[in-house]
Amino acid sequence: MSARIYPSSVDISLPHLGRCLRIDQAPEVVSALTQAMPGWPITVLPAQGPVPERYVYQDAECLWQGSVHEPNEFHLPSPASAACSLVGELVSQRMLNEPDLLGLHCASIEINGRLVLFPESSKAGKSTLSVAFAAAGYRVFGDDVLGLTPQGAGVAMGVAPRLRLPLPNSFSAEFVAYSERHAGPEDERYRFVIPDENGLAKVDETSPVGAIVLLERDSHILEPEVVTLPPAEGLLQLLCQNFVRDTSSATLLARLLPLMQAVPCLLLRYSEPLAGARHLAKVIKNPQLYAANQASLLNVPPHELQLCGPIPAQTTLERIWSAQTTITTYPLGDELFLIHTASGAIHRLNSSGKIAWQLLQQQPLSGHEISDLMASYFKAPLAAVTADVATLLAALAQAELVAAQP
């Protein structure tokens, strides 16, 4: 396909944003941007009037990007890099312009008419997996950002998935061949992969959410595996991966909690992305394949409740504690999320922490009394339970979730 020729200076206009970008003396950037956003109609107009909020230009040295509201410009190493930068900013601006949409950092794939979401997780491979699903014949809603309506439906942004280069040698020949056949703008670091026409959702297309899937990619995993996680694992990831700046914690939980109560939370352990995608798709279509395969990530305590310094265990156990009344609680399965009203901080308690909290809500108790009750409830050794309760109470006290009586 021959490259389209653009004027030397153009303005870019997009639905929801209007005339939002000027590109001067850089037709390669115009071409890269239009290829990277195949599902988002782009209108290219001759430049006229005041410079829009963002601009890109080419000088004798290199490409530069800037904003009329910022004094500093920054260097772009390639047209593909410019497309990466601009796509992120334009999608973020679209989210800010539509307060009813909750922007989530996640990949999203449509399987059986419902979306499977992969929240952002460092180096877990959500973008790579998106390309793998496209190679396997599934429809991509996005590899980085998804809008979520108040009703819980996902909204596509119309942006092609992007691979980090070079590709590992462990990737299958089929995956590599697909990514090369469908290659869009690329440089030494990134390659946009353009799915077939029906393989990428258009901007504003919606689909209900069907599952939240966390990812664990490890080269030592021989066969892909899917296990069921507590729904709180998915909620915690979504709470951490959103565009919200000024929304209260209570409002955010109110948006996400019903979603996690309605859909399963799974963990995909895999090595090769195409094999992982095909295995997950098979499991999603047959829920009985994962229903009995349970796992938990609760061996790591929530970071909000880690101790900032030592507190004598004996003192903690002997004091009488009560739950603060300015705390809002949100149960989810066997776990509990707490919001400290004054600060807006969100804390998560696992099943045993939830029971301890519920005991303190009923009446003030000492650490020893809580330990006795919980050891009896769980039929666990008193010494081990007592040590855990001491740590929990100290952490709750530092988070100002409980208070000791005078």
Disulfide bonds with the S-S distance in Angstrom:
none
